[in-house]
Amino acid sequence: ELDEPFHIPLHDFSQQKANKYSNALTALLVQKELLMRTVEMDKAEEEVTKNGLTERAARPCVDNPLRDGVVVRNILGALWKEVVKPILDALAFSRLESSSATEFPRIWWCPTGPVSFLPLHAAGIYRGKDSDNILNYAVSSYTPSVALLADRVKNDRPIDRDVSGLFLTSQPNVPNLPPISGTTKEVRLIHAKAVEHEVRVLSLEGNDVTVDTALEHMERFSSIHLACHASQDQDEALQSRFRFHDGRLELSKIIRKNLKNADLAFLSACQTSTGEEKLSEEVVHLAAGMLAAGYRRVVATMWAIGDNHAPEVATDFYDYLLAQRVEADGSGFDGSKSAYALHHAIQQLRQRLDNSEKSLLAWIPYVHFGF
């Protein structure tokens, strides 16, 4: 273990390159309508009736495989060669062939500026004889700041057994927003698995849950899974919100609850971990906000996720977590291995996909925050 910070020079990387990669990726995602700038969700509401939209807060992407595949793979390859692999080498991390996520070491990324928009957790070369990527070396997590991570580790306290459990909600049909029917399937599958493992769980769908009741259940259950639309506000970060049938659950309302028993928040929604260009040096996304609200770990997304893959990822994620339970857990729910669970779920999804641009954009957005 190191007693002092360890400086790793990145001789082939620069601020200019970071801006170039970030701008190229952002432009691609906006062009494919997988990323909405500022609060374009509100503008999108006006178009829903004329478009059959099934992405969580985005339109289905239009393929341009020749150009897009090159853009995505070039960025991931550059991040691998110029940033991630030099760091892994300096830390003496070696490639592992194990299929068990828990055998991998963990690494926390704390990017700033334009690097905040780049998927360091997916850096790699995905075609050819030199194929390699970070998933073969470590389980990645992000943290908004080193101080926040250190505080969470230092002050990790037991969860009240009366509160330990899982609250699930889906919002498949929100007025004036694209229907996302996959959220219903997603939540029902997770609920069935939790019941099978005798976990304390509550699932509410659609009109059965309001903004106010969702807040109440956040106090009654240590972990939450929100399968819904979400949008971020670059001017007023605390007004970033999750969309319910009866209104908006804003980040500020969650933070005011001062949730002392908060454990895991799985945000199965659109771009919940994307920073904003105007405030790239600050942490203004929903994932960081949930950490600020007291959650110790958060699963979020960098851009819109497909309504078809989301239930698969969530199911594999909870399959892994629930399989790690021990008798001492009783009816409680433990999210402490969530980083490993997400690593496992993404590897499962990758096995069902190829390394095309469309496939890469399907799994890369999933990220883990916290410890």
C-alpha positions in Angstrom: 0.0 0.0 0.0 1.1 3.5 -0.7 1.4 6.1 2.0 1.8 9.0 -0.3 0.1 10.0 -3.6 1.7 8.3 -6.6 2.2 10.4 -9.7 1.8 8.6 -13.0 2.9 10.8 -16.0 0.7 10.5 -19.1 3.2 11.6 -21.7 1.0 10.9 -24.7 -2.1 12.6 -23.4 -3.0 16.3 -23.2 -5.8 18.7 -22.5 -6.1 19.3 -26.2 -6.6 15.6 -26.9 -9.1 15.3 -24.0 -11.2 18.1 -25.6 -10.9 16.5 -29.0 -12.1 13.1 -27.8 -14.9 14.6 -25.7 -16.2 16.8 -28.5 -16.1 14.0 -31.0 -18.0 11.6 -28.7 -20.5 14.2 -27.6 -21.2 15.1 -31.3 -21.7 11.5 -32.2 -24.1 10.9 -29.3 -26.1 14.0 -30.0 -26.2 13.1 -33.7 -27.5 9.6 -32.8 -29.9 11.2 -30.3 -28.5 9.2 -27.4 -27.5 12.3 -25.6 -29.6 15.4 -25.0 -28.0 18.7 -24.3 -29.1 20.7 -21.2 -32.9 20.2 -20.7 -33.9 19.2 -24.2 -36.1 16.5 -22.5 -38.7 19.3 -22.1 -38.5 20.1 -25.8 -38.7 16.5 -26.7 -42.1 16.2 -25.0 -43.6 18.2 -27.9 -42.4 15.6 -30.4 -43.5 12.4 -28.7 -46.9 12.1 -30.3 -45.3 12.1 -33.8 -42.5 9.6 -33.1 -42.6 6.1 -31.8 -39.9 6.5 -29.2 -38.6 3.6 -27.1 -35.3 4.7 -25.7 -35.1 6.0 -22.2 -35.1 9.8 -22.9 -33.9 9.4 -26.5 -34.8 8.4 -30.0 -33.7 5.1 -31.5 -30.2 5.7 -33.0 -29.7 5.8 -36.8 -26.7 3.7 -37.9 -23.9 5.1 -39.9 -21.5 2.1 -39.2 -18.6 3.2 -41.4 -18.1 6.5 -39.7 -19.5 5.9 -36.2 -17.7 2.7 -35.6 -14.4 4.4 -36.4 -15.2 7.3 -34.0 -16.1 5.1 -31.1 -13.3 2.6 -31.5 -10.7 5.3 -32.1 -11.7 7.1 -28.9 -11.7 3.9 -26.8 -8.3 2.9 -28.3 -6.8 6.3 -27.7 -7.9 6.3 -24.1 -6.5 2.8 -23.7 -3.1 3.6 -25.1 -2.7 7.2 -23.7 -4.4 7.0 -20.3 -5.7 3.7 -19.0 -3.0 1.2 -19.9 -0.1 3.4 -18.6 -1.9 3.7 -15.3 -2.6 -0.1 -15.1 1.1 -0.7 -15.9 2.3 1.7 -13.2 0.0 0.0 -10.7 1.3 -3.4 -11.8 -2.2 -4.6 -12.7 -2.1 -7.7 -14.9 -4.6 -9.2 -17.2 -6.9 -11.8 -15.6 -8.7 -14.5 -17.4 -11.0 -15.2 -14.5 -14.8 -15.2 -15.0 -15.4 -14.2 -11.4 -15.7 -10.5 -10.9 -14.6 -10.6 -7.3 -11.1 -11.7 -8.3 -10.4 -8.5 -10.0 -8.9 -5.5 -8.2 -10.9 -2.3 -8.1 -10.0 1.1 -9.5 -11.7 4.4 -8.9 -11.6 7.1 -11.5 -11.9 10.7 -10.5 -11.9 12.6 -13.8 -12.2 16.4 -14.2 -12.8 18.8 -17.1 -13.4 17.2 -20.5 -12.2 13.8 -19.2 -15.4 13.7 -17.2 -17.2 13.0 -20.5 -15.0 10.1 -21.5 -15.7 6.4 -20.7 -12.4 5.5 -19.0 -14.1 2.3 -17.7 -14.5 1.0 -21.3 -11.1 2.0 -22.7 -9.6 -0.6 -24.9 -9.0 -2.0 -28.4 -11.9 -4.0 -29.6 -10.8 -5.4 -32.9 -7.7 -7.1 -34.3 -4.9 -9.2 -32.8 -4.1 -6.6 -30.2 -7.6 -6.6 -28.7 -7.5 -5.8 -25.0 -9.5 -3.6 -22.6 -9.7 -2.5 -19.0 -12.5 -5.1 -18.2 -9.7 -7.7 -18.4 -7.8 -6.0 -15.6 -10.0 -4.3 -13.0 -13.5 -3.4 -11.8 -14.1 0.3 -12.4 -15.9 2.8 -10.3 -16.1 6.6 -10.4 -16.1 9.1 -7.6 -16.9 12.9 -7.9 -14.0 13.6 -5.5 -11.4 11.8 -3.5 -12.7 13.4 -0.3 -16.2 12.0 -0.8 -14.9 8.5 -1.4 -12.6 8.7 1.6 -15.5 10.0 3.8 -17.8 7.1 2.7 -15.1 4.5 3.4 -14.1 6.0 6.8 -17.7 6.5 8.0 -19.2 3.3 6.6 -21.7 2.4 9.2 -24.1 -0.6 9.5 -27.6 -0.1 7.9 -30.5 -0.3 10.3 -31.9 -3.8 9.9 -35.5 -2.4 9.9 -34.7 -0.3 6.9 -32.5 -2.7 4.9 -34.3 -3.7 1.8 -35.1 -2.8 -1.8 -37.7 -0.4 -3.2 -38.4 -0.8 -6.9 -40.5 1.5 -9.1 -41.2 1.8 -12.8 -42.7 4.6 -14.8 -43.6 3.2 -18.2 -46.1 5.8 -19.2 -45.4 9.4 -18.2 -47.6 12.1 -19.8 -46.0 13.6 -22.9 -42.9 11.4 -22.8 -41.9 8.3 -24.7 -43.4 5.0 -23.4 -40.8 2.7 -22.0 -42.6 -0.6 -21.5 -39.4 -2.4 -20.7 -39.4 -0.8 -17.3 -42.3 -2.9 -16.2 -40.7 -6.1 -17.2 -37.4 -5.0 -15.6 -39.0 -4.2 -12.2 -41.1 -7.4 -12.1 -38.1 -9.6 -12.9 -36.1 -8.0 -10.1 -39.0 -8.2 -7.6 -39.4 -11.9 -8.3 -35.8 -12.6 -7.7 -35.8 -10.6 -4.5 -38.8 -12.5 -3.2 -37.1 -15.8 -4.2 -34.2 -14.8 -2.0 -36.5 -13.7 0.9 -35.3 -10.1 0.6 -37.5 -7.4 2.1 -38.8 -5.7 -1.2 -41.5 -3.5 -2.4 -42.4 -2.8 -6.0 -44.8 -0.1 -7.2 -45.5 0.6 -10.9 -46.9 3.5 -12.8 -49.8 5.3 -11.2 -49.4 3.3 -8.0 -46.5 5.5 -6.9 -46.3 9.3 -6.7 -43.4 11.6 -6.2 -44.3 11.9 -2.5 -44.7 8.2 -1.9 -41.4 7.5 -3.7 -39.7 9.9 -1.3 -41.4 8.1 1.7 -40.2 4.7 0.5 -36.6 6.0 0.1 -36.7 6.6 3.9 -38.1 3.1 4.5 -35.8 1.1 2.2 -32.0 1.3 2.2 -31.7 0.7 -1.6 -33.8 1.9 -4.5 -34.2 1.0 -8.2 -35.7 3.7 -10.4 -36.7 2.6 -13.9 -37.9 5.8 -15.5 -37.1 8.8 -17.5 -34.7 11.4 -16.1 -33.3 14.7 -17.1 -30.6 17.0 -15.9 -30.6 20.8 -15.5 -27.2 22.4 -16.3 -28.2 25.8 -14.8 -29.8 24.5 -11.6 -28.2 21.1 -10.8 -30.5 20.5 -7.8 -33.5 20.7 -10.2 -32.3 17.7 -12.1 -35.1 15.1 -11.8 -36.7 11.8 -12.3 -40.0 11.8 -14.1 -43.1 10.3 -12.5 -46.6 10.3 -13.9 -47.7 13.0 -11.4 -44.6 15.2 -11.7 -40.9 15.6 -11.2 -38.9 14.1 -8.4 -36.1 16.7 -8.1 -32.7 16.0 -6.6 -33.1 18.8 -4.1 -36.1 16.9 -2.5 -34.1 13.8 -2.1 -31.1 15.6 -0.6 -33.3 17.3 1.9 -34.4 13.9 3.2 -31.0 13.4 4.8 -31.1 9.6 4.2 -28.9 8.1 6.9 -29.5 4.5 5.9 -29.1 4.9 2.2 -27.1 2.1 0.5 -27.6 1.5 -3.3 -29.4 3.6 -5.9 -29.7 2.0 -9.3 -30.8 4.7 -11.8 -32.1 2.8 -14.8 -32.7 6.0 -16.7 -31.0 8.3 -19.3 -27.6 10.0 -18.9 -27.7 10.1 -15.1 -24.0 10.3 -14.8 -23.3 12.9 -17.5 -21.7 16.2 -16.4 -22.5 19.4 -18.2 -20.2 21.2 -20.5 -20.7 24.6 -18.9 -19.8 23.2 -15.4 -17.4 20.4 -16.4 -15.1 21.1 -13.3 -18.1 20.5 -11.0 -20.1 17.5 -10.2 -23.6 18.3 -11.3 -25.1 15.0 -12.5 -27.8 12.9 -10.8 -25.4 10.1 -9.8 -23.2 12.5 -7.8 -26.3 14.1 -6.4 -27.5 10.7 -5.1 -24.1 10.3 -3.4 -24.6 13.7 -1.9 -28.0 12.6 -0.7 -26.4 9.8 1.3 -26.3 6.8 -1.0 -23.0 4.9 -0.7 -23.0 3.6 -4.2 -24.9 4.4 -7.4 -25.4 2.7 -10.8 -26.0 5.2 -13.5 -25.7 5.8 -17.2 -23.7 8.2 -19.3 -26.3 8.4 -22.1 -29.6 7.0 -23.2 -30.0 3.2 -22.7 -32.0 0.9 -24.9 -35.3 -0.3 -23.4 -34.5 -3.8 -24.7 -31.1 -4.2 -23.0 -32.0 -2.4 -19.7 -34.0 -5.3 -18.2 -31.2 -7.8 -19.1 -28.5 -5.7 -17.4 -30.6 -5.2 -14.3 -31.5 -8.8 -14.1 -27.9 -10.0 -14.4 -26.9 -7.3 -11.9 -29.3 -8.4 -9.2 -28.7 -12.1 -9.9 -25.1 -11.6 -9.0 -25.8 -9.4 -5.9 -28.4 -11.8 -4.5 -26.2 -14.8 -5.1 -23.6 -13.2 -2.7 -26.1 -13.1 0.2 -25.2 -14.8 3.4 -27.5 -16.1 6.2 -26.6 -13.2 8.4 -28.2 -10.8 6.0 -31.6 -12.1 7.0 -34.3 -10.3 4.9 -32.0 -7.3 4.4 -30.4 -6.2 1.1 -26.7 -5.5 0.7 -25.4 -3.4 -2.1 -21.7 -3.5 -1.1 -20.7 -5.7 -4.0 -22.6 -3.6 -6.6 -19.4 -2.6 -8.5 -18.7 -6.3 -9.0 -22.3 -7.0 -9.9 -22.3 -4.3 -12.6 -19.0 -5.6 -14.0 -20.5 -9.1 -14.2 -23.7 -7.8 -15.8 -21.8 -5.9 -18.5 -19.7 -8.9 -19.3 -22.9 -10.9 -19.7 -24.3 -8.3 -22.1 -21.1 -8.2 -24.1 -21.3 -12.0 -24.6 -24.7 -11.5 -26.3 -23.4 -8.7 -28.5 -20.5 -8.1 -31.0 -18.0 -5.3 -31.1 -19.9 -3.2 -33.6 -20.4 0.5 -32.9 -24.1 -0.1 -32.0 -23.1 -2.8 -29.5 -20.4 -0.7 -27.9 -22.8 2.1 -27.4 -25.3 -0.3 -25.7 -23.1 -1.3 -22.8 -20.6 1.5 -22.4 -23.1 4.0 -20.8 -23.4 1.9 -17.6 -21.2 3.2 -14.8 -20.7 2.6 -11.1 -20.2 5.4 -8.5 -19.1 5.1 -4.9 -17.6 2.1 -3.1 
